[in-house]
Each structure stands twice: as C-alpha cells, then as structure tokens.
Amino acid sequence: MPKQVRARAVITGKVQGVYFRAETQRAALKRNVLGWVRNRSNGSVEALFEGDEPSVTGMLEWCWQGSQFSRVQHVDVQWEPYIGDFDRFDIVF
C-alpha cells in the first residue's frame, strides 16, 4: 500500500473567478484525493490534500496547470503529518 501523505498548497496567479476550485475538486475526485479547496481574501487559492503519495503528488502537479482559464504563477507546498480525517473533497466557502 502506498504511503499516505498530507500537503497544503497555496496557489497564486489568476486563480479566482476561473473555476479553479471546481476543477481542483474534479481532479481530486478523479485521483481519490480527499481534503478541501478554498479562495483566500488575498486572491490566492488554498488547498489541503490527503491520500496516497502518488495521487497527492499528482494533485500538486495539476495545481501548476490549473483550470482552463487560470494562469498559475506559483504553488507553495507545505508537507504536513498525515491525519486521515477527511471522507470527501470539498469546496469550502
């Protein structure tokens, strides 16, 4: 069984108002990654991903691409201890 990991990502650029959160949720569900994604007041998007290491790494790579109309400038990643307290992937408001 692959190692379970947790990563927090803050994505900057043109990432609000371009379906970034919805597409992040879709990509996470496709990879069986759990957690959440939300807009931040400074115009960035924050996401918390939990799952097996290859899937979470895939999500972090996806964040650099983003949604069709987004323009990602940077993805800041912080690895955190795996907790396993999610049962789905939510868009948080």
mmCIF file as gemmi writes it, N, C-alpha and C atoms, coordinates in Angstrom:
data_model
loop_
_atom_site.group_PDB
_atom_site.id
_atom_site.type_symbol
_atom_site.label_atom_id
_atom_site.label_alt_id
_atom_site.label_comp_id
_atom_site.label_asym_id
_atom_site.label_entity_id
_atom_site.label_seq_id
_atom_site.pdbx_PDB_ins_code
_atom_site.Cartn_x
_atom_site.Cartn_y
_atom_site.Cartn_z
_atom_site.occupancy
_atom_site.B_iso_or_equiv
_atom_site.pdbx_formal_charge
_atom_site.auth_seq_id
_atom_site.auth_asym_id
_atom_site.pdbx_PDB_model_num
ATOM 1 N N . MET Axp A 1 ? 0.843 -1.189 0 1 0 ? 1 A 1
ATOM 2 C CA . MET Axp A 1 ? 0 0 0 1 0 ? 1 A 1
ATOM 3 C C . MET Axp A 1 ? 0.886 1.25 0 1 0 ? 1 A 1
ATOM 4 N N . PRO Axp A 2 ? 0.593 2.214 -0.893 1 0 ? 2 A 1
ATOM 5 C CA . PRO Axp A 2 ? 1.412 3.433 -0.938 1 0 ? 2 A 1
ATOM 6 C C . PRO Axp A 2 ? 1.3 4.234 0.356 1 0 ? 2 A 1
ATOM 7 N N . LYS Axp A 3 ? 2.345 4.959 0.652 1 0 ? 3 A 1
ATOM 8 C CA . LYS Axp A 3 ? 2.389 5.813 1.836 1 0 ? 3 A 1
ATOM 9 C C . LYS Axp A 3 ? 1.3 6.887 1.747 1 0 ? 3 A 1
ATOM 10 N N . GLN Axp A 4 ? 0.593 7.131 2.86 1 0 ? 4 A 1
ATOM 11 C CA . GLN Axp A 4 ? -0.424 8.18 2.938 1 0 ? 4 A 1
ATOM 12 C C . GLN Axp A 4 ? 0.243 9.489 3.36 1 0 ? 4 A 1
ATOM 13 N N . VAL Axp A 5 ? -0.101 10.577 2.659 1 0 ? 5 A 1
ATOM 14 C CA . VAL Axp A 5 ? 0.539 11.868 2.904 1 0 ? 5 A 1
ATOM 15 C C . VAL Axp A 5 ? -0.513 12.975 2.948 1 0 ? 5 A 1
ATOM 16 N N . ARG Axp A 6 ? -0.058 14.131 3.42 1 0 ? 6 A 1
ATOM 17 C CA . ARG Axp A 6 ? -0.908 15.326 3.512 1 0 ? 6 A 1
ATOM 18 C C . ARG Axp A 6 ? -0.085 16.515 3.045 1 0 ? 6 A 1
ATOM 19 N N . ALA Axp A 7 ? -0.655 17.332 2.161 1 0 ? 7 A 1
ATOM 20 C CA . ALA Axp A 7 ? 0.047 18.515 1.664 1 0 ? 7 A 1
ATOM 21 C C . ALA Axp A 7 ? -0.917 19.692 1.603 1 0 ? 7 A 1
ATOM 22 N N . ARG Axp A 8 ? -0.414 20.847 2.008 1 0 ? 8 A 1
ATOM 23 C CA . ARG Axp A 8 ? -1.172 22.102 1.913 1 0 ? 8 A 1
ATOM 24 C C . ARG Axp A 8 ? -0.527 22.925 0.803 1 0 ? 8 A 1
ATOM 25 N N . ALA Axp A 9 ? -1.351 23.418 -0.115 1 0 ? 9 A 1
ATOM 26 C CA . ALA Axp A 9 ? -0.841 24.2 -1.237 1 0 ? 9 A 1
ATOM 27 C C . ALA Axp A 9 ? -1.529 25.556 -1.271 1 0 ? 9 A 1
ATOM 28 N N . VAL Axp A 10 ? -0.744 26.596 -1.532 1 0 ? 10 A 1
ATOM 29 C CA . VAL Axp A 10 ? -1.286 27.927 -1.772 1 0 ? 10 A 1
ATOM 30 C C . VAL Axp A 10 ? -0.903 28.287 -3.2 1 0 ? 10 A 1
ATOM 31 N N . ILE Axp A 11 ? -1.926 28.539 -4.012 1 0 ? 11 A 1
ATOM 32 C CA . ILE Axp A 11 ? -1.73 28.77 -5.437 1 0 ? 11 A 1
ATOM 33 C C . ILE Axp A 11 ? -1.997 30.241 -5.718 1 0 ? 11 A 1
ATOM 34 N N . THR Axp A 12 ? -1.046 30.911 -6.377 1 0 ? 12 A 1
ATOM 35 C CA . THR Axp A 12 ? -1.19 32.327 -6.696 1 0 ? 12 A 1
ATOM 36 C C . THR Axp A 12 ? -1.206 32.518 -8.206 1 0 ? 12 A 1
ATOM 37 N N . GLY Axp A 13 ? -1.711 33.662 -8.6 1 0 ? 13 A 1
ATOM 38 C CA . GLY Axp A 13 ? -1.87 33.996 -10.012 1 0 ? 13 A 1
ATOM 39 C C . GLY Axp A 13 ? -3.328 34.342 -10.268 1 0 ? 13 A 1
ATOM 40 N N . LYS Axp A 14 ? -3.768 34.155 -11.493 1 0 ? 14 A 1
ATOM 41 C CA . LYS Axp A 14 ? -5.185 34.349 -11.816 1 0 ? 14 A 1
ATOM 42 C C . LYS Axp A 14 ? -5.887 33.031 -11.525 1 0 ? 14 A 1
ATOM 43 N N . VAL Axp A 15 ? -6.33 32.867 -10.276 1 0 ? 15 A 1
ATOM 44 C CA . VAL Axp A 15 ? -6.886 31.587 -9.837 1 0 ? 15 A 1
ATOM 45 C C . VAL Axp A 15 ? -8.267 31.728 -9.19 1 0 ? 15 A 1
ATOM 46 N N . GLN Axp A 16 ? -8.8 32.935 -9.15 1 0 ? 16 A 1
ATOM 47 C CA . GLN Axp A 16 ? -10.168 33.118 -8.649 1 0 ? 16 A 1
ATOM 48 C C . GLN Axp A 16 ? -11.038 33.614 -9.797 1 0 ? 16 A 1
ATOM 49 N N . GLY Axp A 17 ? -12.278 33.133 -9.84 1 0 ? 17 A 1
ATOM 50 C CA . GLY Axp A 17 ? -13.198 33.519 -10.902 1 0 ? 17 A 1
ATOM 51 C C . GLY Axp A 17 ? -12.941 32.797 -12.212 1 0 ? 17 A 1
ATOM 52 N N . VAL Axp A 18 ? -12.184 31.699 -12.149 1 0 ? 18 A 1
ATOM 53 C CA . VAL Axp A 18 ? -11.83 30.943 -13.364 1 0 ? 18 A 1
ATOM 54 C C . VAL Axp A 18 ? -12.093 29.447 -13.175 1 0 ? 18 A 1
ATOM 55 N N . TYR Axp A 19 ? -13.007 29.111 -12.27 1 0 ? 19 A 1
ATOM 56 C CA . TYR Axp A 19 ? -13.397 27.717 -11.995 1 0 ? 19 A 1
ATOM 57 C C . TYR Axp A 19 ? -12.263 26.873 -11.421 1 0 ? 19 A 1
ATOM 58 N N . PHE Axp A 20 ? -11.288 27.521 -10.803 1 0 ? 20 A 1
ATOM 59 C CA . PHE Axp A 20 ? -10.142 26.779 -10.265 1 0 ? 20 A 1
ATOM 60 C C . PHE Axp A 20 ? -10.574 25.813 -9.169 1 0 ? 20 A 1
ATOM 61 N N . ARG Axp A 21 ? -11.428 26.258 -8.252 1 0 ? 21 A 1
ATOM 62 C CA . ARG Axp A 21 ? -11.852 25.374 -7.157 1 0 ? 21 A 1
ATOM 63 C C . ARG Axp A 21 ? -12.65 24.183 -7.677 1 0 ? 21 A 1
ATOM 64 N N . ALA Axp A 22 ? -13.576 24.424 -8.583 1 0 ? 22 A 1
ATOM 65 C CA . ALA Axp A 22 ? -14.387 23.324 -9.124 1 0 ? 22 A 1
ATOM 66 C C . ALA Axp A 22 ? -13.524 22.315 -9.868 1 0 ? 22 A 1
ATOM 67 N N . GLU Axp A 23 ? -12.577 22.805 -10.634 1 0 ? 23 A 1
ATOM 68 C CA . GLU Axp A 23 ? -11.698 21.897 -11.378 1 0 ? 23 A 1
ATOM 69 C C . GLU Axp A 23 ? -10.724 21.174 -10.445 1 0 ? 23 A 1
ATOM 70 N N . THR Axp A 24 ? -10.322 21.839 -9.357 1 0 ? 24 A 1
ATOM 71 C CA . THR Axp A 24 ? -9.482 21.174 -8.359 1 0 ? 24 A 1
ATOM 72 C C . THR Axp A 24 ? -10.254 20.028 -7.724 1 0 ? 24 A 1
ATOM 73 N N . GLN Axp A 25 ? -11.511 20.278 -7.382 1 0 ? 25 A 1
ATOM 74 C CA . GLN Axp A 25 ? -12.339 19.221 -6.804 1 0 ? 25 A 1
ATOM 75 C C . GLN Axp A 25 ? -12.487 18.057 -7.781 1 0 ? 25 A 1
ATOM 76 N N . ARG Axp A 26 ? -12.749 18.359 -9.039 1 0 ? 26 A 1
ATOM 77 C CA . ARG Axp A 26 ? -12.899 17.315 -10.057 1 0 ? 26 A 1
ATOM 78 C C . ARG Axp A 26 ? -11.613 16.489 -10.189 1 0 ? 26 A 1
ATOM 79 N N . ALA Axp A 27 ? -10.46 17.176 -10.213 1 0 ? 27 A 1
ATOM 80 C CA . ALA Axp A 27 ? -9.174 16.476 -10.333 1 0 ? 27 A 1
ATOM 81 C C . ALA Axp A 27 ? -8.897 15.62 -9.1 1 0 ? 27 A 1
ATOM 82 N N . ALA Axp A 28 ? -9.259 16.128 -7.923 1 0 ? 28 A 1
ATOM 83 C CA . ALA Axp A 28 ? -9.041 15.37 -6.683 1 0 ? 28 A 1
ATOM 84 C C . ALA Axp A 28 ? -9.911 14.116 -6.655 1 0 ? 28 A 1
ATOM 85 N N . LEU Axp A 29 ? -11.171 14.249 -7.035 1 0 ? 29 A 1
ATOM 86 C CA . LEU Axp A 29 ? -12.068 13.092 -7.049 1 0 ? 29 A 1
ATOM 87 C C . LEU Axp A 29 ? -11.57 12.031 -8.025 1 0 ? 29 A 1
ATOM 88 N N . LYS Axp A 30 ? -11.05 12.47 -9.146 1 0 ? 30 A 1
ATOM 89 C CA . LYS Axp A 30 ? -10.506 11.546 -10.156 1 0 ? 30 A 1
ATOM 90 C C . LYS Axp A 30 ? -9.332 10.74 -9.593 1 0 ? 30 A 1
ATOM 91 N N . ARG Axp A 31 ? -8.563 11.366 -8.697 1 0 ? 31 A 1
ATOM 92 C CA . ARG Axp A 31 ? -7.371 10.725 -8.126 1 0 ? 31 A 1
ATOM 93 C C . ARG Axp A 31 ? -7.621 10.111 -6.744 1 0 ? 31 A 1
ATOM 94 N N . ASN Axp A 32 ? -8.862 10.143 -6.279 1 0 ? 32 A 1
ATOM 95 C CA . ASN Axp A 32 ? -9.2 9.647 -4.934 1 0 ? 32 A 1
ATOM 96 C C . ASN Axp A 32 ? -8.439 10.383 -3.837 1 0 ? 32 A 1
ATOM 97 N N . VAL Axp A 33 ? -8.271 11.68 -4.016 1 0 ? 33 A 1
ATOM 98 C CA . VAL Axp A 33 ? -7.627 12.53 -3.019 1 0 ? 33 A 1
ATOM 99 C C . VAL Axp A 33 ? -8.727 13.224 -2.215 1 0 ? 33 A 1
ATOM 100 N N . LEU Axp A 34 ? -8.541 13.29 -0.909 1 0 ? 34 A 1
ATOM 101 C CA . LEU Axp A 34 ? -9.513 13.898 -0.007 1 0 ? 34 A 1
ATOM 102 C C . LEU Axp A 34 ? -8.986 15.228 0.515 1 0 ? 34 A 1
ATOM 103 N N . GLY Axp A 35 ? -9.898 16.062 1.038 1 0 ? 35 A 1
ATOM 104 C CA . GLY Axp A 35 ? -9.489 17.337 1.62 1 0 ? 35 A 1
ATOM 105 C C . GLY Axp A 35 ? -10.433 18.452 1.241 1 0 ? 35 A 1
ATOM 106 N N . TRP Axp A 36 ? -9.883 19.619 0.938 1 0 ? 36 A 1
ATOM 107 C CA . TRP Axp A 36 ? -10.704 20.775 0.595 1 0 ? 36 A 1
ATOM 108 C C . TRP Axp A 36 ? -9.905 21.796 -0.206 1 0 ? 36 A 1
ATOM 109 N N . VAL Axp A 37 ? -10.64 22.746 -0.804 1 0 ? 37 A 1
ATOM 110 C CA . VAL Axp A 37 ? -10.047 23.87 -1.526 1 0 ? 37 A 1
ATOM 111 C C . VAL Axp A 37 ? -10.891 25.102 -1.223 1 0 ? 37 A 1
ATOM 112 N N . ARG Axp A 38 ? -10.245 26.266 -1.092 1 0 ? 38 A 1
ATOM 113 C CA . ARG Axp A 38 ? -10.981 27.5 -0.804 1 0 ? 38 A 1
ATOM 114 C C . ARG Axp A 38 ? -10.253 28.714 -1.375 1 0 ? 38 A 1
ATOM 115 N N . ASN Axp A 39 ? -11.033 29.767 -1.651 1 0 ? 39 A 1
ATOM 116 C CA . ASN Axp A 39 ? -10.463 31.055 -2.016 1 0 ? 39 A 1
ATOM 117 C C . ASN Axp A 39 ? -9.965 31.742 -0.753 1 0 ? 39 A 1
ATOM 118 N N . ARG Axp A 40 ? -8.898 32.522 -0.915 1 0 ? 40 A 1
ATOM 119 C CA . ARG Axp A 40 ? -8.398 33.347 0.186 1 0 ? 40 A 1
ATOM 120 C C . ARG Axp A 40 ? -8.634 34.81 -0.157 1 0 ? 40 A 1
ATOM 121 N N . SER Axp A 41 ? -8.708 35.646 0.857 1 0 ? 41 A 1
ATOM 122 C CA . SER Axp A 41 ? -9.044 37.059 0.65 1 0 ? 41 A 1
ATOM 123 C C . SER Axp A 41 ? -7.994 37.816 -0.163 1 0 ? 41 A 1
ATOM 124 N N . ASN Axp A 42 ? -6.778 37.293 -0.237 1 0 ? 42 A 1
ATOM 125 C CA . ASN Axp A 42 ? -5.715 37.975 -0.983 1 0 ? 42 A 1
ATOM 126 C C . ASN Axp A 42 ? -5.685 37.597 -2.464 1 0 ? 42 A 1
ATOM 127 N N . GLY Axp A 43 ? -6.676 36.824 -2.93 1 0 ? 43 A 1
ATOM 128 C CA . GLY Axp A 43 ? -6.739 36.454 -4.342 1 0 ? 43 A 1
ATOM 129 C C . GLY Axp A 43 ? -6.126 35.112 -4.663 1 0 ? 43 A 1
ATOM 130 N N . SER Axp A 44 ? -5.505 34.469 -3.689 1 0 ? 44 A 1
ATOM 131 C CA . SER Axp A 44 ? -4.923 33.14 -3.911 1 0 ? 44 A 1
ATOM 132 C C . SER Axp A 44 ? -5.958 32.068 -3.589 1 0 ? 44 A 1
ATOM 133 N N . VAL Axp A 45 ? -5.599 30.831 -3.853 1 0 ? 45 A 1
ATOM 134 C CA . VAL Axp A 45 ? -6.42 29.673 -3.509 1 0 ? 45 A 1
ATOM 135 C C . VAL Axp A 45 ? -5.58 28.766 -2.624 1 0 ? 45 A 1
ATOM 136 N N . GLU Axp A 46 ? -6.197 28.216 -1.586 1 0 ? 46 A 1
ATOM 137 C CA . GLU Axp A 46 ? -5.522 27.279 -0.684 1 0 ? 46 A 1
ATOM 138 C C . GLU Axp A 46 ? -6.211 25.928 -0.786 1 0 ? 46 A 1
ATOM 139 N N . ALA Axp A 47 ? -5.431 24.868 -0.785 1 0 ? 47 A 1
ATOM 140 C CA . ALA Axp A 47 ? -5.988 23.513 -0.831 1 0 ? 47 A 1
ATOM 141 C C . ALA Axp A 47 ? -5.239 22.627 0.149 1 0 ? 47 A 1
ATOM 142 N N . LEU Axp A 48 ? -5.965 21.684 0.723 1 0 ? 48 A 1
ATOM 143 C CA . LEU Axp A 48 ? -5.379 20.68 1.602 1 0 ? 48 A 1
ATOM 144 C C . LEU Axp A 48 ? -5.702 19.321 1.001 1 0 ? 48 A 1
ATOM 145 N N . PHE Axp A 49 ? -4.663 18.56 0.693 1 0 ? 49 A 1
ATOM 146 C CA . PHE Axp A 49 ? -4.819 17.264 0.034 1 0 ? 49 A 1
ATOM 147 C C . PHE Axp A 49 ? -4.347 16.145 0.948 1 0 ? 49 A 1
ATOM 148 N N . GLU Axp A 50 ? -5.122 15.065 1.024 1 0 ? 50 A 1
ATOM 149 C CA . GLU Axp A 50 ? -4.7 13.848 1.712 1 0 ? 50 A 1
ATOM 150 C C . GLU Axp A 50 ? -4.971 12.655 0.812 1 0 ? 50 A 1
ATOM 151 N N . GLY Axp A 51 ? -4.041 11.721 0.832 1 0 ? 51 A 1
ATOM 152 C CA . GLY Axp A 51 ? -4.211 10.5 0.054 1 0 ? 51 A 1
ATOM 153 C C . GLY Axp A 51 ? -2.886 9.796 -0.097 1 0 ? 51 A 1
ATOM 154 N N . ASP Axp A 52 ? -2.846 8.84 -1.034 1 0 ? 52 A 1
ATOM 155 C CA . ASP Axp A 52 ? -1.574 8.158 -1.244 1 0 ? 52 A 1
ATOM 156 C C . ASP Axp A 52 ? -0.609 9.111 -1.943 1 0 ? 52 A 1
ATOM 157 N N . GLU Axp A 53 ? 0.671 8.88 -1.692 1 0 ? 53 A 1
ATOM 158 C CA . GLU Axp A 53 ? 1.701 9.817 -2.152 1 0 ? 53 A 1
ATOM 159 C C . GLU Axp A 53 ? 1.658 10.093 -3.654 1 0 ? 53 A 1
ATOM 160 N N . PRO Axp A 54 ? 1.525 9.073 -4.518 1 0 ? 54 A 1
ATOM 161 C CA . PRO Axp A 54 ? 1.476 9.374 -5.956 1 0 ? 54 A 1
ATOM 162 C C . PRO Axp A 54 ? 0.276 10.249 -6.341 1 0 ? 54 A 1
ATOM 163 N N . SER Axp A 55 ? -0.859 10.028 -5.71 1 0 ? 55 A 1
ATOM 164 C CA . SER Axp A 55 ? -2.06 10.809 -6.035 1 0 ? 55 A 1
ATOM 165 C C . SER Axp A 55 ? -1.942 12.25 -5.558 1 0 ? 55 A 1
ATOM 166 N N . VAL Axp A 56 ? -1.431 12.456 -4.359 1 0 ? 56 A 1
ATOM 167 C CA . VAL Axp A 56 ? -1.253 13.818 -3.843 1 0 ? 56 A 1
ATOM 168 C C . VAL Axp A 56 ? -0.202 14.55 -4.669 1 0 ? 56 A 1
ATOM 169 N N . THR Axp A 57 ? 0.871 13.876 -5.016 1 0 ? 57 A 1
ATOM 170 C CA . THR Axp A 57 ? 1.886 14.485 -5.88 1 0 ? 57 A 1
ATOM 171 C C . THR Axp A 57 ? 1.272 14.868 -7.223 1 0 ? 57 A 1
ATOM 172 N N . GLY Axp A 58 ? 0.406 14.011 -7.745 1 0 ? 58 A 1
ATOM 173 C CA . GLY Axp A 58 ? -0.296 14.319 -8.986 1 0 ? 58 A 1
ATOM 174 C C . GLY Axp A 58 ? -1.167 15.559 -8.859 1 0 ? 58 A 1
ATOM 175 N N . MET Axp A 59 ? -1.811 15.729 -7.717 1 0 ? 59 A 1
ATOM 176 C CA . MET Axp A 59 ? -2.625 16.926 -7.494 1 0 ? 59 A 1
ATOM 177 C C . MET Axp A 59 ? -1.758 18.178 -7.437 1 0 ? 59 A 1
ATOM 178 N N . LEU Axp A 60 ? -0.613 18.076 -6.795 1 0 ? 60 A 1
ATOM 179 C CA . LEU Axp A 60 ? 0.28 19.235 -6.724 1 0 ? 60 A 1
ATOM 180 C C . LEU Axp A 60 ? 0.781 19.61 -8.112 1 0 ? 60 A 1
ATOM 181 N N . GLU Axp A 61 ? 1.067 18.623 -8.934 1 0 ? 61 A 1
ATOM 182 C CA . GLU Axp A 61 ? 1.458 18.9 -10.321 1 0 ? 61 A 1
ATOM 183 C C . GLU Axp A 61 ? 0.293 19.526 -11.079 1 0 ? 61 A 1
ATOM 184 N N . TRP Axp A 62 ? -0.92 19.013 -10.848 1 0 ? 62 A 1
ATOM 185 C CA . TRP Axp A 62 ? -2.098 19.565 -11.513 1 0 ? 62 A 1
ATOM 186 C C . TRP Axp A 62 ? -2.279 21.042 -11.151 1 0 ? 62 A 1
ATOM 187 N N . CYS Axp A 63 ? -1.991 21.403 -9.908 1 0 ? 63 A 1
ATOM 188 C CA . CYS Axp A 63 ? -2.166 22.792 -9.47 1 0 ? 63 A 1
ATOM 189 C C . CYS Axp A 63 ? -1.368 23.769 -10.329 1 0 ? 63 A 1
ATOM 190 N N . TRP Axp A 64 ? -0.233 23.357 -10.831 1 0 ? 64 A 1
ATOM 191 C CA . TRP Axp A 64 ? 0.565 24.224 -11.701 1 0 ? 64 A 1
ATOM 192 C C . TRP Axp A 64 ? -0.147 24.477 -13.022 1 0 ? 64 A 1
ATOM 193 N N . GLN Axp A 65 ? -0.944 23.522 -13.473 1 0 ? 65 A 1
ATOM 194 C CA . GLN Axp A 65 ? -1.715 23.679 -14.711 1 0 ? 65 A 1
ATOM 195 C C . GLN Axp A 65 ? -2.994 24.453 -14.428 1 0 ? 65 A 1
ATOM 196 N N . GLY Axp A 66 ? -3.74 24.009 -13.437 1 0 ? 66 A 1
ATOM 197 C CA . GLY Axp A 66 ? -4.977 24.668 -13.054 1 0 ? 66 A 1
ATOM 198 C C . GLY Axp A 66 ? -6.102 24.464 -14.046 1 0 ? 66 A 1
ATOM 199 N N . SER Axp A 67 ? -7.123 25.298 -13.913 1 0 ? 67 A 1
ATOM 200 C CA . SER Axp A 67 ? -8.279 25.228 -14.797 1 0 ? 67 A 1
ATOM 201 C C . SER Axp A 67 ? -7.953 25.888 -16.134 1 0 ? 67 A 1
ATOM 202 N N . GLN Axp A 68 ? -8.853 25.718 -17.071 1 0 ? 68 A 1
ATOM 203 C CA . GLN Axp A 68 ? -8.608 26.184 -18.434 1 0 ? 68 A 1
ATOM 204 C C . GLN Axp A 68 ? -8.282 27.675 -18.507 1 0 ? 68 A 1
ATOM 205 N N . PHE Axp A 69 ? -8.96 28.49 -17.711 1 0 ? 69 A 1
ATOM 206 C CA . PHE Axp A 69 ? -8.794 29.94 -17.809 1 0 ? 69 A 1
ATOM 207 C C . PHE Axp A 69 ? -7.872 30.526 -16.736 1 0 ? 69 A 1
ATOM 208 N N . SER Axp A 70 ? -7.312 29.681 -15.895 1 0 ? 70 A 1
ATOM 209 C CA . SER Axp A 70 ? -6.41 30.184 -14.851 1 0 ? 70 A 1
ATOM 210 C C . SER Axp A 70 ? -5.017 30.426 -15.422 1 0 ? 70 A 1
ATOM 211 N N . ARG Axp A 71 ? -4.267 31.248 -14.697 1 0 ? 71 A 1
ATOM 212 C CA . ARG Axp A 71 ? -2.85 31.46 -15.01 1 0 ? 71 A 1
ATOM 213 C C . ARG Axp A 71 ? -2.093 31.377 -13.695 1 0 ? 71 A 1
ATOM 214 N N . VAL Axp A 72 ? -1.538 30.223 -13.43 1 0 ? 72 A 1
ATOM 215 C CA . VAL Axp A 72 ? -0.853 29.977 -12.161 1 0 ? 72 A 1
ATOM 216 C C . VAL Axp A 72 ? 0.541 30.587 -12.213 1 0 ? 72 A 1
ATOM 217 N N . GLN Axp A 73 ? 0.861 31.379 -11.198 1 0 ? 73 A 1
ATOM 218 C CA . GLN Axp A 73 ? 2.198 31.958 -11.084 1 0 ? 73 A 1
ATOM 219 C C . GLN Axp A 73 ? 3.086 31.134 -10.165 1 0 ? 73 A 1
ATOM 220 N N . HIS Axp A 74 ? 2.496 30.628 -9.067 1 0 ? 74 A 1
ATOM 221 C CA . HIS Axp A 74 ? 3.309 29.887 -8.107 1 0 ? 74 A 1
ATOM 222 C C . HIS Axp A 74 ? 2.428 28.946 -7.288 1 0 ? 74 A 1
ATOM 223 N N . VAL Axp A 75 ? 3.013 27.823 -6.9 1 0 ? 75 A 1
ATOM 224 C CA . VAL Axp A 75 ? 2.363 26.88 -5.992 1 0 ? 75 A 1
ATOM 225 C C . VAL Axp A 75 ? 3.318 26.655 -4.828 1 0 ? 75 A 1
ATOM 226 N N . ASP Axp A 76 ? 2.929 27.139 -3.652 1 0 ? 76 A 1
ATOM 227 C CA . ASP Axp A 76 ? 3.73 26.959 -2.44 1 0 ? 76 A 1
ATOM 228 C C . ASP Axp A 76 ? 3.189 25.736 -1.704 1 0 ? 76 A 1
ATOM 229 N N . VAL Axp A 77 ? 4.041 24.755 -1.458 1 0 ? 77 A 1
ATOM 230 C CA . VAL Axp A 77 ? 3.611 23.492 -0.857 1 0 ? 77 A 1
ATOM 231 C C . VAL Axp A 77 ? 4.253 23.314 0.507 1 0 ? 77 A 1
ATOM 232 N N . GLN Axp A 78 ? 3.44 22.923 1.474 1 0 ? 78 A 1
ATOM 233 C CA . GLN Axp A 78 ? 3.935 22.54 2.799 1 0 ? 78 A 1
ATOM 234 C C . GLN Axp A 78 ? 3.437 21.131 3.084 1 0 ? 78 A 1
ATOM 235 N N . TRP Axp A 79 ? 4.373 20.236 3.343 1 0 ? 79 A 1
ATOM 236 C CA . TRP Axp A 79 ? 4.008 18.87 3.714 1 0 ? 79 A 1
ATOM 237 C C . TRP Axp A 79 ? 3.72 18.844 5.199 1 0 ? 79 A 1
ATOM 238 N N . GLU Axp A 80 ? 2.64 18.177 5.575 1 0 ? 80 A 1
ATOM 239 C CA . GLU Axp A 80 ? 2.216 18.093 6.972 1 0 ? 80 A 1
ATOM 240 C C . GLU Axp A 80 ? 2.057 16.625 7.342 1 0 ? 80 A 1
ATOM 241 N N . PRO Axp A 81 ? 2.036 16.318 8.632 1 0 ? 81 A 1
ATOM 242 C CA . PRO Axp A 81 ? 1.803 14.929 9.037 1 0 ? 81 A 1
ATOM 243 C C . PRO Axp A 81 ? 0.415 14.463 8.575 1 0 ? 81 A 1
ATOM 244 N N . TYR Axp A 82 ? 0.353 13.256 8.068 1 0 ? 82 A 1
ATOM 245 C CA . TYR Axp A 82 ? -0.918 12.683 7.623 1 0 ? 82 A 1
ATOM 246 C C . TYR Axp A 82 ? -1.837 12.478 8.821 1 0 ? 82 A 1
ATOM 247 N N . ILE Axp A 83 ? -3.092 12.9 8.689 1 0 ? 83 A 1
ATOM 248 C CA . ILE Axp A 83 ? -4.069 12.742 9.767 1 0 ? 83 A 1
ATOM 249 C C . ILE Axp A 83 ? -5.172 11.771 9.37 1 0 ? 83 A 1
ATOM 250 N N . GLY Axp A 84 ? -5.665 11.881 8.149 1 0 ? 84 A 1
ATOM 251 C CA . GLY Axp A 84 ? -6.714 10.979 7.683 1 0 ? 84 A 1
ATOM 252 C C . GLY Axp A 84 ? -8.093 11.321 8.209 1 0 ? 84 A 1
ATOM 253 N N . ASP Axp A 85 ? -8.387 12.611 8.357 1 0 ? 85 A 1
ATOM 254 C CA . ASP Axp A 85 ? -9.678 12.989 8.93 1 0 ? 85 A 1
ATOM 255 C C . ASP Axp A 85 ? -10.711 13.454 7.901 1 0 ? 85 A 1
ATOM 256 N N . PHE Axp A 86 ? -10.509 13.156 6.618 1 0 ? 86 A 1
ATOM 257 C CA . PHE Axp A 86 ? -11.458 13.542 5.576 1 0 ? 86 A 1
ATOM 258 C C . PHE Axp A 86 ? -12.098 12.305 4.965 1 0 ? 86 A 1
ATOM 259 N N . ASP Axp A 87 ? -13.363 12.459 4.56 1 0 ? 87 A 1
ATOM 260 C CA . ASP Axp A 87 ? -14.022 11.367 3.848 1 0 ? 87 A 1
ATOM 261 C C . ASP Axp A 87 ? -14.508 11.802 2.464 1 0 ? 87 A 1
ATOM 262 N N . ARG Axp A 88 ? -14.155 13.039 2.07 1 0 ? 88 A 1
ATOM 263 C CA . ARG Axp A 88 ? -14.511 13.551 0.742 1 0 ? 88 A 1
ATOM 264 C C . ARG Axp A 88 ? -13.61 14.747 0.431 1 0 ? 88 A 1
ATOM 265 N N . PHE Axp A 89 ? -13.805 15.337 -0.748 1 0 ? 89 A 1
ATOM 266 C CA . PHE Axp A 89 ? -13.082 16.554 -1.115 1 0 ? 89 A 1
ATOM 267 C C . PHE Axp A 89 ? -14.113 17.659 -1.316 1 0 ? 89 A 1
ATOM 268 N N . ASP Axp A 90 ? -14.003 18.719 -0.517 1 0 ? 90 A 1
ATOM 269 C CA . ASP Axp A 90 ? -14.999 19.791 -0.512 1 0 ? 90 A 1
ATOM 270 C C . ASP Axp A 90 ? -14.45 21.101 -1.053 1 0 ? 90 A 1
ATOM 271 N N . ILE Axp A 91 ? -15.364 21.892 -1.6 1 0 ? 91 A 1
ATOM 272 C CA . ILE Axp A 91 ? -15.088 23.3 -1.862 1 0 ? 91 A 1
ATOM 273 C C . ILE Axp A 91 ? -15.589 24.042 -0.632 1 0 ? 91 A 1
ATOM 274 N N . VAL Axp A 92 ? -14.698 24.735 0.05 1 0 ? 92 A 1
ATOM 275 C CA . VAL Axp A 92 ? -15.031 25.438 1.289 1 0 ? 92 A 1
ATOM 276 C C . VAL Axp A 92 ? -15.283 26.905 0.955 1 0 ? 92 A 1
ATOM 277 N N . PHE Axp A 93 ? -16.356 27.44 1.512 1 0 ? 93 A 1
ATOM 278 C CA . PHE Axp A 93 ? -16.699 28.847 1.27 1 0 ? 93 A 1
ATOM 279 C C . PHE Axp A 93 ? -16.476 29.67 2.515 1 0 ? 93 A 1
